Amino acid sequence: TETRPGSFQAKIYDKGPHHLGMFPTALAAARAYDREARLRDKEPNRRDVCDYCERATVDADGDALADVLVCEECEAEAHLGCANLGEVPADDWRCAQCVE
C-alpha cells in the first residue's frame, strides 16, 4: 500500500495484522511479504520468479530451470548468476535476506 511517494508498507495477516515495515519501492514491499509468507507456511504472492531479477525460474512447461537455487530457510528462488554463484553450492543455500 502506498502511503506517500516512494514509501510502501507491507503487512501480513495471520491471527491479526503484522506490520513488516516500510519500503522504498512496491517490489521491496512485495519481497518482504513473500518472504514472511513462506516463513509462515502461507502462499506467497509471487511464485516461480527470481527474487533478484524477477524473471521466471521455471520453463514453459512449469519445470524448474537447471540454474535455479531455492533458499533452505524461506524458499526464495534465485538464478545462480543473480546470486553471484557460478555453480550450485555443495551445501544448503540461503538467500541474502536469511543470511543477514
C-alpha positions as CSV (number, residue, x, y, z in Angstrom):
1,T,0.0,0.0,0.0
2,E,1.4,3.4,-1.0
3,T,1.3,5.9,1.9
4,R,3.4,8.7,0.3
5,P,5.5,8.8,-2.8
6,G,8.4,6.3,-2.5
7,S,7.1,4.8,0.8
8,F,5.4,1.4,0.7
9,Q,4.3,-0.7,3.7
10,A,3.9,-4.4,3.9
11,K,1.6,-6.3,6.3
12,I,0.7,-9.9,6.6
13,Y,-2.5,-11.2,8.3
14,D,-2.0,-14.3,10.4
15,K,-4.2,-14.2,13.5
16,G,-4.2,-10.5,13.2
17,P,-2.2,-8.0,11.2
18,H,1.6,-8.0,11.4
19,H,3.4,-4.9,10.2
20,L,6.5,-5.9,8.2
21,G,7.9,-2.4,7.7
22,M,8.1,0.5,5.3
23,F,10.0,0.0,2.0
24,P,11.2,2.4,-0.7
25,T,9.6,0.5,-3.6
26,A,6.5,-1.7,-4.1
27,L,8.8,-4.5,-5.2
28,A,10.7,-4.4,-2.0
29,A,7.5,-4.5,0.0
30,A,6.3,-7.5,-2.1
31,R,9.5,-9.3,-1.5
32,A,9.2,-8.7,2.3
33,Y,5.6,-10.0,2.2
34,D,6.5,-13.1,0.2
35,R,9.5,-14.0,2.4
36,E,7.3,-13.7,5.6
37,A,4.5,-15.7,3.9
38,R,6.9,-18.5,3.1
39,L,8.3,-18.5,6.7
40,R,4.7,-18.7,8.0
41,D,3.8,-21.6,5.6
42,K,1.4,-19.3,3.7
43,E,1.2,-18.9,-0.1
44,P,3.4,-16.0,-1.4
45,N,2.1,-13.6,-4.0
46,R,5.0,-14.1,-6.4
47,R,5.8,-17.7,-7.3
48,D,8.3,-19.1,-9.8
49,V,10.3,-15.9,-10.1
50,C,13.8,-14.9,-9.1
51,D,13.9,-12.7,-6.1
52,Y,16.7,-10.7,-7.6
53,C,15.7,-10.2,-11.3
54,E,12.0,-11.1,-11.3
55,R,12.5,-13.4,-14.3
56,A,10.9,-16.9,-14.4
57,T,12.6,-19.8,-12.5
58,V,10.6,-22.4,-14.5
59,D,10.2,-23.2,-18.2
60,A,7.0,-23.0,-20.3
61,D,6.1,-26.5,-19.0
62,G,6.4,-25.4,-15.4
63,D,9.6,-27.4,-14.8
64,A,12.3,-25.8,-12.7
65,L,15.3,-24.4,-14.6
66,A,18.6,-26.0,-14.0
67,D,20.3,-22.8,-12.8
68,V,17.8,-22.0,-10.0
69,L,18.5,-22.1,-6.3
70,V,15.9,-22.4,-3.6
71,C,16.7,-20.9,-0.1
72,E,16.6,-23.7,2.5
73,E,15.2,-21.3,5.1
74,C,12.5,-19.2,3.3
75,E,12.2,-21.0,-0.1
76,A,13.0,-17.8,-2.0
77,E,14.2,-18.6,-5.6
78,A,17.2,-17.2,-7.4
79,H,19.2,-17.8,-10.6
80,L,22.8,-18.9,-10.0
81,G,24.0,-15.7,-11.7
82,C,21.7,-13.5,-9.8
83,A,23.1,-15.0,-6.5
84,N,26.6,-14.3,-7.8
85,L,27.4,-18.1,-7.9
86,G,29.0,-20.0,-10.8
87,E,27.7,-23.4,-9.8
88,V,25.2,-25.0,-7.4
89,P,26.8,-25.0,-3.9
90,A,27.5,-28.4,-2.3
91,D,25.9,-27.2,1.0
92,D,22.4,-25.8,1.6
93,W,22.0,-22.3,0.1
94,R,20.4,-19.4,2.0
95,C,19.3,-16.2,0.3
96,A,20.8,-12.8,1.2
97,Q,17.9,-11.9,3.5
98,C,18.2,-15.1,5.5
99,V,22.0,-14.7,5.9
100,E,21.6,-11.3,7.4
